[in-house]
Amino acid sequence: MKILTSRQNPLIKLVAALQKRKKREETGKFVIEGIRMLEEALVSSVAFDFVLYSPEVGKTSRGKKLLEEIEKKNIKSYPVEDNLFRKLCRTENPQGILAVLYQKNSNLSQIFRIRPGILLIADGVQDPGNLGTMIRTADAVSASGVVATEGTVDFYNDKVLRATMGSVFRIPLIRVATGELIKVLRPAGIKLAVAHVAAKTDYWDVNLKPPVALAVGNENSGPSKVLLQEADILVKIPLPGRAESLNAAIAAALLLYEVVRQSKEV
């Protein structure tokens, strides 16, 4: 197969353009990089558009096996000149392979009918590492899904994707306006617990048994006014030390595992 060498090639141009959130939203596509991420994607239900790879990746046994698996699944793949490939990558040490995938559209109303349980709400969370770790932790506790409200970083930001460690392929992700979120939670009888530094009740002292929606707010300003007003319960994470707050990912993990703990109580 002929090696791609031009920056003007339509596939090369698309991968470069997908570094921007606007293009990802317009096309419904996103880019993943690295052997592990592609391995995770291949065993998931995510749909591939195409794969680009450097000929160097086929020189390792793991890379060769991955290319063979891609061929078996009849996924379109194209070799790219190594220097050009490296310029396409956002990672510091590219592993020689990337893929363009289709975003999965999940419906919030359907999720709780299919997988009733825990919903994690990222309310204006802006740090990619935090959001990615929140998705990974939600996957670890088998949450129903992760919701992002207005002002939250894109699920398909490259740093978010790397922080998920593949969990992005295993858990429903939904972006929704806060008002629409409330309209779904209320009729479904799902209690809304919002973490807030000024809350009076410690998170382990309230009933968080599923079905429950847990909201963690913006790293600086906290949860939105709408969520604070609509919350069934405000909970706090005690900070007996000198730190003024925890990052959003740690706060989410504490709340999620408290739900798991309470769910196991007889």
Sine and cosine of phi, psi and omega as CSV:
sin_phi,cos_phi,sin_psi,cos_psi,sin_omega,cos_omega
0.00,0.00,0.64,-0.77,-0.03,-1.00
-0.93,0.38,0.71,-0.71,-0.01,-1.00
-0.99,0.16,0.73,-0.68,0.04,-1.00
-0.97,0.26,0.76,-0.65,-0.08,-1.00
-0.78,-0.63,-0.15,0.99,-0.11,-0.99
-0.96,-0.29,0.69,-0.73,0.08,-1.00
-0.93,0.38,-0.30,0.95,-0.03,-1.00
-1.00,0.07,-0.09,1.00,0.05,-1.00
-0.87,0.49,0.70,-0.71,-0.05,-1.00
-0.83,0.55,-0.58,0.81,0.01,-1.00
-0.93,0.36,-0.66,0.75,0.03,-1.00
-0.90,0.44,-0.69,0.72,-0.02,-1.00
-0.90,0.43,-0.61,0.80,0.01,-1.00
-0.91,0.41,-0.71,0.70,0.00,-1.00
-0.86,0.51,-0.69,0.73,0.01,-1.00
-0.90,0.44,-0.66,0.75,-0.03,-1.00
-0.92,0.39,-0.52,0.85,-0.04,-1.00
-0.95,0.30,-0.01,1.00,0.14,-0.99
-0.95,0.32,-0.30,0.95,0.00,-1.00
-0.99,-0.12,0.69,-0.73,-0.01,-1.00
-0.86,0.51,-0.65,0.76,-0.03,-1.00
-0.85,0.53,-0.68,0.73,-0.01,-1.00
-0.93,0.37,-0.62,0.78,0.04,-1.00
-0.88,0.48,-0.65,0.76,-0.01,-1.00
-0.95,0.33,-0.60,0.80,0.00,-1.00
-0.92,0.40,-0.65,0.76,-0.12,-0.99
-0.99,-0.10,-0.35,0.94,-0.10,-0.99
0.94,0.33,0.42,0.91,-0.02,-1.00
-0.84,-0.55,0.30,-0.95,0.08,-1.00
-0.45,-0.89,0.20,-0.98,-0.09,-1.00
-0.90,-0.43,0.69,-0.72,0.18,-0.98
-0.87,-0.49,0.47,-0.88,0.00,-1.00
-0.79,-0.61,0.49,-0.87,0.16,-0.99
0.99,-0.14,0.45,-0.89,-0.06,-1.00
-0.89,0.46,-0.73,0.68,-0.06,-1.00
-0.89,0.45,-0.69,0.72,-0.02,-1.00
-0.89,0.46,-0.63,0.77,0.03,-1.00
-0.93,0.36,-0.61,0.79,0.07,-1.00
-0.86,0.51,-0.69,0.73,0.01,-1.00
-0.90,0.43,-0.67,0.74,-0.02,-1.00
-0.90,0.43,-0.61,0.79,-0.05,-1.00
-0.91,0.42,-0.49,0.87,-0.01,-1.00
-0.99,-0.10,0.12,0.99,0.04,-1.00
-0.97,-0.25,-0.07,-1.00,0.00,-1.00
-0.99,-0.10,0.12,0.99,-0.02,-1.00
-0.91,0.40,0.57,-0.82,-0.02,-1.00
-1.00,-0.08,0.72,-0.69,0.03,-1.00
-1.00,-0.02,0.60,-0.80,0.21,-0.98
-1.00,-0.04,-0.87,0.49,0.06,-1.00
-0.31,-0.95,0.21,-0.98,0.02,-1.00
-0.85,-0.52,0.66,-0.75,0.17,-0.99
-0.89,-0.46,0.62,-0.79,-0.01,-1.00
-0.53,-0.85,0.47,-0.89,0.14,-0.99
-1.00,0.09,0.63,-0.78,0.05,-1.00
-0.82,0.57,-0.37,0.93,-0.03,-1.00
-0.90,0.44,-0.50,0.87,-0.08,-1.00
-0.91,0.42,-0.48,0.88,-0.01,-1.00
-0.97,0.25,-0.06,1.00,-0.01,-1.00
-1.00,0.06,-0.14,0.99,0.08,-1.00
-0.97,-0.26,0.48,-0.87,-0.03,-1.00
-0.89,0.45,-0.65,0.76,-0.01,-1.00
-0.93,0.38,-0.66,0.75,0.02,-1.00
-0.91,0.41,-0.66,0.76,0.01,-1.00
-0.89,0.45,-0.69,0.73,0.01,-1.00
-0.89,0.46,-0.63,0.78,0.00,-1.00
-0.90,0.43,-0.69,0.72,0.03,-1.00
-0.89,0.45,-0.60,0.80,0.03,-1.00
-0.91,0.41,-0.64,0.77,0.00,-1.00
-0.92,0.39,-0.63,0.77,0.04,-1.00
-0.88,0.47,-0.66,0.75,0.02,-1.00
-0.92,0.40,-0.64,0.77,0.01,-1.00
-0.88,0.48,-0.57,0.82,-0.03,-1.00
-1.00,0.06,0.09,1.00,0.04,-1.00
0.86,0.51,0.59,0.81,0.07,-1.00
-1.00,0.05,0.73,-0.68,0.00,-1.00
-0.90,0.45,0.77,-0.64,0.00,-1.00
-0.65,-0.76,0.56,-0.83,-0.10,-1.00
-0.65,-0.76,0.76,-0.65,0.07,-1.00
-0.97,0.25,0.59,-0.81,-0.02,-1.00
-0.80,-0.61,0.66,-0.75,0.05,-1.00
-0.80,0.60,0.70,-0.72,-0.22,-0.98
-0.84,0.55,-0.72,0.69,-0.02,-1.00
-0.90,0.43,-0.63,0.77,0.04,-1.00
-0.92,0.40,-0.65,0.76,0.01,-1.00
-0.87,0.50,-0.70,0.72,-0.04,-1.00
-0.88,0.47,-0.54,0.84,0.01,-1.00
-0.94,0.33,-0.37,0.93,0.02,-1.00
-0.98,0.19,-0.36,0.93,-0.18,-0.98
-1.00,0.06,0.52,-0.86,0.05,-1.00
-0.99,-0.16,-0.22,0.97,0.01,-1.00
-0.99,0.13,0.47,-0.88,-0.03,-1.00
-0.93,0.36,-0.59,0.81,-0.01,-1.00
-0.83,-0.56,0.99,0.15,-0.05,-1.00
-0.85,0.53,0.60,-0.80,-0.01,-1.00
-0.99,-0.10,0.07,1.00,0.14,-0.99
1.00,-0.04,0.20,0.98,0.00,-1.00
-0.43,-0.90,0.62,-0.79,0.08,-1.00
-0.55,-0.83,0.26,-0.96,0.01,-1.00
-0.62,-0.78,0.53,-0.85,0.16,-0.99
-0.98,-0.21,0.83,-0.55,-0.07,-1.00
-0.88,-0.48,0.29,-0.96,0.09,-1.00
-1.00,-0.07,0.71,-0.70,0.07,-1.00
-0.92,0.38,0.59,-0.81,0.05,-1.00
-1.00,-0.06,0.76,-0.65,0.02,-1.00
-0.99,-0.10,0.91,-0.42,0.01,-1.00
-0.96,-0.27,0.60,-0.80,-0.01,-1.00
-0.98,-0.20,0.83,-0.55,-0.07,-1.00
-0.88,0.48,-0.66,0.75,-0.02,-1.00
-0.90,0.44,-0.60,0.80,-0.04,-1.00
-0.96,0.27,-0.53,0.85,-0.11,-0.99
-0.84,0.54,-0.73,0.68,-0.06,-1.00
-0.96,0.26,-0.35,0.93,0.10,-1.00
-0.96,0.27,-0.58,0.81,-0.04,-1.00
-1.00,0.07,-0.67,0.74,-0.07,-1.00
-0.75,-0.66,0.93,0.36,0.00,-1.00
-0.89,0.46,0.67,-0.74,-0.01,-1.00
0.26,-0.97,-0.93,-0.38,-0.11,-0.99
-0.92,-0.40,0.76,-0.65,0.12,-0.99
-0.90,-0.43,0.78,-0.62,0.05,-1.00
-0.97,-0.22,0.79,-0.61,-0.01,-1.00
-0.94,-0.33,0.88,-0.48,0.11,-0.99
-1.00,-0.10,0.97,-0.25,-0.14,-0.99
-0.98,-0.18,1.00,-0.02,0.00,-1.00
0.97,0.25,0.35,0.94,0.02,-1.00
-0.94,0.35,0.83,-0.56,-0.15,-0.99
-0.95,-0.31,-0.30,0.95,-0.02,-1.00
-0.99,0.12,0.85,-0.53,-0.04,-1.00
-0.86,0.52,-0.64,0.77,0.01,-1.00
-0.90,0.44,-0.63,0.78,0.05,-1.00
-0.89,0.46,-0.75,0.66,-0.04,-1.00
-0.90,0.43,-0.67,0.74,0.01,-1.00
-0.88,0.48,-0.66,0.75,0.02,-1.00
-0.93,0.36,-0.57,0.82,0.06,-1.00
-0.89,0.45,-0.67,0.74,0.04,-1.00
-0.89,0.46,-0.69,0.72,0.00,-1.00
-0.89,0.46,-0.67,0.74,-0.01,-1.00
-0.94,0.35,-0.63,0.78,0.06,-1.00
-0.88,0.48,-0.63,0.77,0.07,-1.00
-0.89,0.45,-0.65,0.76,-0.04,-1.00
-0.89,0.46,-0.53,0.85,-0.01,-1.00
-0.99,-0.13,0.15,0.99,0.00,-1.00
0.86,0.50,0.72,0.69,0.05,-1.00
-0.92,0.38,0.37,-0.93,-0.01,-1.00
-0.93,0.36,-0.54,0.84,-0.01,-1.00
0.09,-1.00,0.11,-0.99,0.07,-1.00
-0.84,-0.54,0.78,-0.62,0.00,-1.00
-0.95,-0.32,0.67,-0.74,0.10,-1.00
-0.90,-0.43,0.81,-0.59,0.04,-1.00
-1.00,-0.09,-0.08,-1.00,-0.03,-1.00
-0.81,0.59,0.65,-0.76,0.07,-1.00
1.00,0.08,-0.04,1.00,0.01,-1.00
-0.99,0.12,0.61,-0.80,0.03,-1.00
-0.85,0.53,0.47,-0.88,-0.04,-1.00
-0.89,0.46,0.72,-0.69,0.07,-1.00
-0.82,0.58,-0.54,0.84,-0.16,-0.99
-0.98,-0.20,0.27,0.96,0.19,-0.98
-0.87,0.50,0.64,-0.77,-0.10,-0.99
-0.87,0.50,-0.58,0.82,0.01,-1.00
-0.95,0.31,-0.58,0.82,0.08,-1.00
-0.89,0.46,-0.74,0.67,-0.03,-1.00
-0.85,0.53,-0.70,0.71,-0.02,-1.00
-0.90,0.44,-0.63,0.78,-0.03,-1.00
-0.93,0.36,-0.40,0.92,0.01,-1.00
-0.95,0.30,-0.34,0.94,-0.02,-1.00
0.81,0.59,0.60,0.80,0.04,-1.00
0.99,-0.12,-0.21,0.98,-0.02,-1.00
-0.91,0.42,-0.36,0.93,0.02,-1.00
-0.84,0.54,-0.42,0.91,-0.02,-1.00
-1.00,0.03,-0.16,0.99,-0.17,-0.99
-0.91,-0.41,-0.12,0.99,-0.07,-1.00
-0.72,-0.69,0.67,-0.75,0.02,-1.00
-0.89,0.46,0.68,-0.73,0.03,-1.00
-0.85,-0.52,0.76,-0.65,-0.07,-1.00
-0.73,-0.69,0.78,-0.63,0.13,-0.99
-0.97,-0.24,0.81,-0.58,-0.10,-0.99
-0.49,-0.87,0.52,-0.85,0.09,-1.00
-0.93,0.37,0.54,-0.84,-0.07,-1.00
-0.84,0.54,-0.67,0.75,0.00,-1.00
-0.88,0.48,-0.65,0.76,0.02,-1.00
-0.93,0.38,-0.58,0.81,0.04,-1.00
-0.87,0.49,-0.73,0.69,0.00,-1.00
-0.88,0.48,-0.63,0.78,-0.01,-1.00
-0.89,0.46,-0.47,0.88,0.02,-1.00
-0.99,0.11,-0.67,0.74,-0.07,-1.00
-0.91,0.42,-0.70,0.72,-0.11,-0.99
-0.87,0.50,-0.82,0.57,-0.02,-1.00
-0.89,0.45,-0.46,0.89,-0.04,-1.00
-0.99,0.16,-0.12,0.99,0.01,-1.00
0.94,0.33,0.49,0.87,-0.02,-1.00
-1.00,-0.08,0.85,-0.52,-0.01,-1.00
-0.96,0.27,0.59,-0.81,-0.04,-1.00
-0.94,-0.34,0.91,-0.42,0.05,-1.00
-0.95,-0.32,0.84,-0.55,-0.07,-1.00
-0.90,-0.43,0.80,-0.60,0.04,-1.00
-0.98,0.19,0.78,-0.63,-0.02,-1.00
-0.51,-0.86,0.69,-0.73,-0.09,-1.00
-0.89,0.45,-0.45,0.90,-0.04,-1.00
-1.00,-0.07,0.08,1.00,0.00,-1.00
-0.90,0.44,0.42,-0.91,-0.04,-1.00
-1.00,-0.06,-0.34,0.94,-0.15,-0.99
-0.94,-0.35,0.77,-0.64,0.08,-1.00
-0.92,0.39,0.57,-0.82,-0.12,-0.99
-0.89,0.46,-0.42,0.91,-0.01,-1.00
-1.00,0.10,-0.08,1.00,-0.02,-1.00
-0.98,-0.17,0.15,0.99,0.02,-1.00
-0.85,-0.53,0.37,-0.93,0.02,-1.00
-0.98,0.22,0.94,-0.33,0.02,-1.00
-0.92,-0.40,0.36,0.93,0.02,-1.00
-0.92,0.39,0.62,-0.79,-0.02,-1.00
-0.88,0.47,0.43,-0.90,0.05,1.00
-0.98,0.18,0.69,-0.73,-0.05,-1.00
-0.50,-0.87,0.56,-0.83,0.11,-0.99
-0.92,-0.39,0.81,-0.58,-0.03,-1.00
-0.95,-0.31,0.82,-0.57,-0.04,-1.00
-0.92,-0.38,0.78,-0.63,0.08,-1.00
-0.86,-0.51,0.79,-0.62,-0.15,-0.99
-1.00,-0.05,-0.10,-0.99,0.01,-1.00
-0.83,0.56,0.61,-0.79,-0.09,-1.00
-0.85,0.53,-0.50,0.87,-0.05,-1.00
-0.97,-0.25,-0.71,0.70,-0.12,-0.99
-0.99,-0.16,-0.14,0.99,0.01,-1.00
0.98,0.18,-0.24,-0.97,-0.05,-1.00
-0.94,0.35,0.37,-0.93,-0.01,-1.00
-0.94,0.35,0.34,-0.94,0.01,-1.00
-0.88,0.48,-0.60,0.80,-0.03,-1.00
-0.89,0.46,-0.72,0.69,-0.01,-1.00
-0.92,0.40,-0.62,0.79,0.03,-1.00
-0.89,0.45,-0.64,0.77,0.00,-1.00
-0.95,0.32,-0.56,0.83,-0.09,-1.00
-1.00,-0.03,-0.12,0.99,-0.07,-1.00
-0.88,0.47,0.65,-0.76,0.14,-0.99
-0.97,0.23,-0.52,0.86,0.01,-1.00
-0.46,-0.89,0.68,-0.73,0.14,-0.99
-0.98,-0.18,0.73,-0.68,-0.02,-1.00
-0.81,-0.58,0.47,-0.88,0.05,-1.00
-0.85,-0.52,0.41,-0.91,0.13,-0.99
-0.96,-0.27,0.92,-0.39,-0.07,-1.00
-0.85,0.53,0.63,-0.77,0.03,-1.00
-0.79,-0.62,0.98,0.20,-0.05,-1.00
-0.94,0.33,-0.25,0.97,0.01,-1.00
-1.00,0.04,-0.39,-0.92,-0.10,-1.00
-1.00,-0.05,-0.25,0.97,0.01,-1.00
-0.91,0.41,0.65,-0.76,-0.03,-1.00
-0.99,0.11,-0.38,0.93,-0.04,-1.00
-0.30,-0.95,0.18,-0.98,0.13,-0.99
-0.94,-0.35,0.38,-0.92,0.07,-1.00
-0.96,0.28,0.28,-0.96,-0.14,-0.99
-0.87,0.49,-0.60,0.80,-0.04,-1.00
-0.92,0.39,-0.65,0.76,0.03,-1.00
-0.92,0.38,-0.68,0.73,0.02,-1.00
-0.86,0.50,-0.70,0.71,0.00,-1.00
-0.89,0.46,-0.67,0.75,-0.02,-1.00
-0.89,0.46,-0.68,0.73,0.01,-1.00
-0.88,0.48,-0.70,0.71,-0.01,-1.00
-0.92,0.40,-0.70,0.72,-0.02,-1.00
-0.88,0.48,-0.68,0.73,-0.04,-1.00
-0.98,0.22,-0.34,0.94,0.15,-0.99
-0.94,0.35,-0.61,0.79,0.08,-1.00
-0.88,0.47,-0.69,0.72,0.03,-1.00
-0.87,0.49,-0.71,0.70,-0.01,-1.00
-0.87,0.49,-0.74,0.67,-0.03,-1.00
-0.91,0.41,-0.54,0.84,-0.02,-1.00
-0.92,0.40,-0.39,0.92,-0.03,-1.00
-1.00,-0.01,-0.13,0.99,0.02,-1.00
-0.95,0.30,0.62,-0.78,0.03,-1.00
-0.99,0.14,0.00,0.00,0.00,0.00
